[in-house]
């Protein structure tokens, strides 16, 4: 009787495992969407430091009965420049947007806002990246829709475009407002 070597069995087994993982990954509704374990759960605590003399928000502000966007951004982030006019448009409509300046130099962040405008109701700095870590931020920009009780309704990774606003942000805001009325 011939012996089967482990070296002969391992490659097909590893290949089958990888093929199964890829197949399962392709069956997700939106394969480009990054999953978040925080959807539907209470938002992690936010402890940011002031950015210049701009109004700063606290953790209690995220749980004040209003729907908010929480946007992680940085001056060194090219996609943050792309999404900035869309954040300004949302703010002009009355959407309350809180900003977390992520791993940035304060003078660069303030220069970014001076150049492009400030869409944020309040903003704070996360120079160490600790808040981003607590929220599961992969990179900037990332935006969260938070209901008035501090629960995360949506997480969107990447720059917010007009299409993203129409297809994801506005429905999430509507859902968050409906949840508050229930």
Secondary structure, 3 states (H helix, E strand, C coil): CCCCCHHHHHHHHHHHHHHHHHHHHHCCCCCCCCCCCCECCECCCCCCECCCCCCCCCHHHHHCCCCEEEEEECCCCHHHHHHHHHHHHHHHCCCEEEEEEECCCHHHHHHHHHHHCCCCCEEEEECCCHHHHHHCCCCCCEEEEECCCCEEEEEEECCCCHHHHHHHHHHHHHHHHHHHHC
